[in-house]
Amino acid sequence: MIDEELHTLSRRIGDWLAARGATLACAESCTGGWVAQTVTATAGSSGWFDRGFVTYSNEAKQELLGVAAATLARHGAVSEETVREMVTGTLAHSRARFALAVSGVAGPGGGTAAKPVGMVCFAWGERDGELRSETVHFDGDRTEIRRQAVIRALAGMMT
């Protein structure tokens, strides 16, 4: 089944990147590759999508992206500090000009008072450029939270 909203957003980001002669790489935790799946489902994405990292465990974040153990210990996997390091690592381990990262609590379990189900952290960065991050709280079940996170991750590239 094709999700028209995701498909339209993917085409828009592809056009945005193509207009800049740029490529995108992503690092995903709670979305488990859904961002990469969304963009690679778009015809022509090989011209603007470089690669994706699914770093679900803390060990994967450290080994593949260079997220510091101290950052994970101090702030946790679901934090702006961690997703910022995920973006930095994604840019260091890819040829992309732009990168995004997402990590969150999709539920139904795993939430705490400080980091409830639906809390998702995002970061976006440009090689040798700006690095931005934000935290958003989504409502819904696991699938709805993950879908909203994919939308926000992609839409955030163009803001």
C-alpha positions in Angstrom: 0.0 0.0 0.0 1.3 3.4 -1.0 1.1 6.2 1.6 0.4 9.2 -0.5 1.5 11.7 2.1 4.8 10.1 2.6 5.3 9.7 -1.2 4.5 13.3 -1.8 6.9 14.4 0.9 9.6 12.2 -0.5 9.2 13.7 -4.0 9.4 17.2 -2.5 12.6 16.5 -0.6 14.0 14.9 -3.7 13.3 18.0 -5.7 14.7 20.2 -2.9 17.9 18.2 -2.8 18.2 17.9 -6.6 17.9 21.7 -6.9 20.9 22.0 -4.7 22.9 19.2 -6.4 23.0 17.5 -3.0 22.4 14.1 -1.4 20.9 12.9 1.9 21.9 10.3 4.4 20.0 9.3 7.4 20.5 7.6 10.8 17.4 6.0 12.3 16.6 4.4 15.6 12.9 4.3 16.5 11.8 4.5 12.8 13.9 1.4 12.0 14.7 2.3 8.4 11.3 3.8 7.5 12.8 7.1 6.4 15.2 5.2 4.0 12.4 3.0 2.8 10.2 6.1 2.1 12.8 7.9 0.0 14.0 4.8 -1.8 10.4 4.0 -2.8 10.6 7.3 -4.9 11.7 6.9 -8.5 14.9 8.7 -9.1 16.0 8.7 -5.4 19.4 7.2 -6.4 20.2 10.6 -7.6 19.8 12.2 -4.2 19.8 9.5 -1.5 23.3 8.3 -0.4 22.7 5.8 2.4 20.9 5.1 5.7 22.0 3.7 9.0 19.6 1.8 11.3 21.3 2.1 14.7 18.7 0.8 17.0 21.0 -0.2 19.8 23.4 2.0 21.7 26.2 -0.1 20.6 25.3 0.4 16.9 25.1 4.2 17.5 28.6 4.0 18.9 30.2 1.6 16.5 28.6 2.9 13.2 28.2 6.6 14.0 30.7 7.4 16.7 28.2 8.5 19.3 30.1 8.9 22.5 29.4 6.4 25.3 29.5 9.4 27.7 26.7 11.1 25.7 24.5 8.0 25.9 25.2 7.5 29.6 24.5 11.2 30.4 21.6 11.9 28.1 20.3 8.6 26.9 19.6 7.4 23.3 16.5 9.6 23.2 18.0 13.0 23.5 18.9 15.9 21.3 22.5 15.4 22.3 22.5 11.9 20.9 20.7 12.7 17.6 23.1 15.6 17.0 26.0 13.2 17.4 24.2 10.7 15.1 24.0 13.4 12.4 27.7 14.3 12.8 28.6 10.6 12.5 26.3 10.1 9.5 28.0 13.0 7.7 31.4 11.6 8.6 30.5 8.1 7.3 28.8 9.1 4.1 29.3 11.2 1.0 26.0 13.1 1.6 25.8 16.9 2.0 22.8 16.7 4.3 21.9 14.3 7.1 19.1 13.7 9.4 18.7 11.5 12.6 15.8 10.3 14.6 15.5 8.5 18.0 12.5 8.2 20.2 10.1 6.2 22.3 7.5 4.7 20.0 5.8 2.5 22.6 3.7 0.9 23.7 6.2 0.4 26.5 9.6 1.9 27.3 8.4 5.4 28.3 9.2 7.1 31.6 8.0 10.3 33.2 11.0 12.1 31.7 10.8 10.4 28.3 7.2 9.4 27.7 5.9 7.3 24.8 5.7 9.6 21.8 8.8 11.6 22.6 11.0 11.7 19.5 14.2 13.7 19.0 15.4 14.9 15.6 18.5 16.5 14.2 19.4 17.8 10.8 22.8 18.9 9.5 24.7 20.1 6.5 28.3 19.2 5.9 30.4 22.2 7.0 27.1 23.9 7.9 24.3 24.3 10.4 23.2 21.6 12.8 19.7 21.8 14.2 17.7 19.6 16.6 14.4 19.5 18.3 12.2 17.2 20.4 8.5 16.6 19.5 5.8 14.7 21.4 3.5 12.6 19.2 0.2 10.9 20.1 -1.0 7.5 18.9 0.0 3.9 18.8 3.5 2.7 17.8 2.8 2.8 14.1 1.3 6.3 14.2 4.1 7.6 16.3 6.7 6.1 13.9 4.9 7.5 10.9 4.7 11.0 12.3 8.4 10.8 13.1 9.2 9.9 9.5 7.1 12.9 8.3 8.8 15.3 10.7 12.3 14.0 9.9 11.8 14.6 6.2 9.9 17.8 6.5 12.5 19.2 8.8 15.1 19.0 6.1 13.4 21.7 4.2 12.9 24.2 7.1 
